């Protein structure tokens, strides 16, 4: 099997580039069929050919519903198997989520359910956490609350700042997203009744990314 992936972006597109690199290297059996943004000047758009780009300034629409409807039509037109929020910073409306529910994924920079929303690195430091990480989850209307598929974690080091923590986590986020998309593109991932499933089995605890970039049951994962 292979996967048709639509990617939603707002910024520089490092997660998008990681997926493109995995596809080019033959490690991800998938195709990026469209890149969509609420910011027409987002650098991420430059990472794919112009024919794959769609962008519109969300502020030029009368309301959130109108923008989501326009983007939803554009996404649907590329017939994606999966829609991935990869650094997409605008909250999606309920109608958009309902349209792509069950094949809509997000990567979030925290070990959910900790630290939904913004400023996750600073919040982890303020809480005195000894580990931090990223999560890939299914998207539901409640912010960052969908079923978590997999996580990657790193130690919090003495002297870490929000910036250094973010920089050290980023490569692990890239590997995590690629690993989850491999499951998705191989037809091994699904969501039913609000729960993530892998190979037909419910994921009660998120899969963990090991040091080799493989997803394993959490008790079997080695610390990176």
C-alpha positions in Angstrom: 0.0 0.0 0.0 1.0 3.6 -0.2 -0.5 6.8 1.2 -1.6 10.1 -0.3 -0.7 12.7 2.2 -2.0 16.3 2.5 0.0 18.5 4.8 -1.2 21.6 6.6 1.5 24.1 7.5 2.0 27.7 8.9 5.7 28.2 9.1 9.1 26.9 7.9 8.0 23.4 7.2 10.8 21.3 8.8 8.3 18.4 9.5 7.2 18.6 5.9 10.8 18.4 4.7 11.4 15.4 7.0 8.6 13.6 5.3 9.8 14.6 1.8 13.3 13.3 2.7 11.9 10.0 4.0 9.9 9.5 0.8 12.9 10.3 -1.4 15.0 7.8 0.6 12.4 5.1 0.1 11.7 4.8 3.8 8.1 6.1 3.5 5.9 4.6 0.9 3.8 7.7 0.4 3.2 10.8 -1.8 2.7 14.4 -0.7 -0.3 15.4 -2.8 -0.8 18.9 -1.5 0.5 21.4 1.0 -2.0 23.9 2.5 -1.4 27.0 4.5 -3.2 29.9 6.2 -0.2 32.0 5.5 0.6 32.6 1.8 4.2 33.6 2.6 4.9 30.5 4.7 8.4 29.2 3.8 7.1 25.6 3.9 5.2 26.2 0.7 8.5 26.6 -1.2 9.5 23.0 -0.3 7.1 21.6 -2.9 6.3 22.4 -6.6 3.9 25.2 -7.1 1.2 22.8 -8.4 1.0 21.2 -5.0 0.6 24.5 -3.1 -2.6 26.1 -1.8 -2.6 29.1 0.5 -4.9 31.9 1.5 -4.7 34.6 4.2 -7.3 33.5 6.8 -7.7 37.1 7.8 -9.2 37.9 4.4 -12.2 35.6 5.1 -15.3 36.9 6.9 -15.0 34.1 9.5 -13.3 30.9 10.5 -16.0 28.7 8.9 -15.5 30.4 5.5 -11.8 29.8 5.5 -12.1 26.2 6.7 -14.6 25.5 4.0 -12.3 26.9 1.3 -9.3 25.0 2.5 -11.4 21.9 3.0 -12.5 21.9 -0.6 -8.9 22.3 -1.7 -7.8 19.5 0.5 -10.6 17.1 -0.6 -9.8 17.9 -4.3 -6.3 16.2 -3.9 -8.0 13.0 -2.6 -5.8 12.4 0.4 -5.7 9.3 2.5 -4.3 11.3 5.4 -4.3 14.9 6.4 -1.4 15.9 8.6 -1.1 19.1 10.6 2.6 19.7 10.7 3.3 23.0 12.3 -0.2 24.3 11.4 -0.9 27.0 14.0 -4.5 27.8 13.3 -7.2 26.0 15.2 -9.4 23.9 12.9 -13.1 24.3 13.0 -15.5 21.5 13.8 -16.8 21.1 10.2 -13.3 20.7 8.8 -12.4 18.1 11.5 -15.7 16.2 10.9 -15.0 16.1 7.1 -11.6 14.4 7.6 -12.2 12.7 11.0 -10.3 9.4 11.3 -7.6 10.4 8.9 -6.6 13.8 10.4 -3.3 13.8 12.4 -1.4 16.4 14.4 2.1 16.5 15.8 2.3 18.4 19.1 5.4 19.3 21.1 4.6 17.8 24.4 4.0 14.4 26.1 0.2 14.7 25.9 -2.0 15.0 27.9 0.5 17.4 29.4 0.6 20.9 28.0 -2.0 21.2 25.3 -1.8 24.4 23.4 1.2 26.8 23.1 4.5 27.4 24.9 4.9 23.7 25.7 8.7 23.8 26.2 8.6 26.7 28.7 5.8 25.0 30.5 7.7 21.7 30.9 10.7 23.6 32.3 8.5 25.6 34.7 6.9 22.4 36.0 10.4 20.9 36.6 9.8 17.9 34.3 12.8 15.6 33.9 11.5 14.5 30.4 9.8 16.3 27.6 8.8 15.1 24.1 6.4 15.1 21.2 3.1 13.3 20.4 1.2 12.4 17.3 -2.5 12.2 17.8 -5.8 12.0 15.9 -7.5 15.4 15.7 -10.9 16.0 17.4 -12.7 19.2 18.1 -11.2 19.6 21.6 -7.7 21.1 21.2 -4.9 18.5 21.4 -7.2 16.0 23.0 -7.5 13.3 20.4 -6.3 9.7 20.9 -2.5 9.7 21.1 -0.8 7.2 18.7 2.9 7.6 19.5 5.3 9.7 21.4 9.1 10.5 21.5 10.8 11.8 24.6 14.1 13.4 25.5 15.7 14.2 28.9 15.5 17.7 30.2 19.1 18.7 30.9 20.5 21.1 33.5 20.6 24.6 32.0 18.0 23.9 29.3 16.0 26.8 28.0 12.8 26.6 26.0 14.9 27.2 22.9 17.5 24.5 23.6 14.8 22.0 24.5 12.9 22.8 21.3 16.1 22.4 19.2 17.0 19.0 20.7 13.4 17.7 20.4 12.9 18.7 16.8 14.9 15.8 15.2 12.9 13.4 17.4 9.7 15.0 16.3 10.7 14.5 12.6 11.5 10.8 13.2 8.2 10.4 15.2 6.0 11.8 12.5 7.7 9.8 9.8 7.3 6.6 11.8 3.6 7.2 12.4 3.1 8.0 8.7 4.7 4.7 7.8 2.0 2.9 9.8 -0.7 5.0 8.2 0.5 4.6 4.7 0.8 0.8 5.2 -2.8 0.7 6.2 -2.0 -0.3 9.8 -3.5 2.8 11.6 -7.1 3.7 12.2 -9.4 5.5 14.6 -12.7 4.1 15.8 -15.0 5.5 18.5 -12.4 8.0 19.6 -9.6 5.4 20.0 -6.5 4.8 17.9 -5.9 1.3 16.6 -2.7 -0.3 15.2 -3.0 -3.6 13.3 -6.6 -3.8 14.5 -5.6 -3.6 18.2 -6.5 -0.6 20.4 -3.6 1.6 21.5 -4.2 2.0 25.2 -0.8 3.6 25.8 1.0 5.5 23.1 3.7 3.7 21.1 7.2 4.9 21.9 9.9 5.9 19.4 13.1 4.1 20.2 16.6 5.3 19.5 16.6 3.6 16.0 13.5 5.4 15.0 11.1 2.5 15.4 7.8 2.5 17.2 7.5 0.0 20.0 5.1 -0.7 22.9 6.0 1.8 25.6 7.5 -0.8 28.0 9.8 -2.1 25.3 11.2 1.2 24.2 14.7 2.2 25.2 15.5 5.7 26.2 17.0 7.8 23.5 
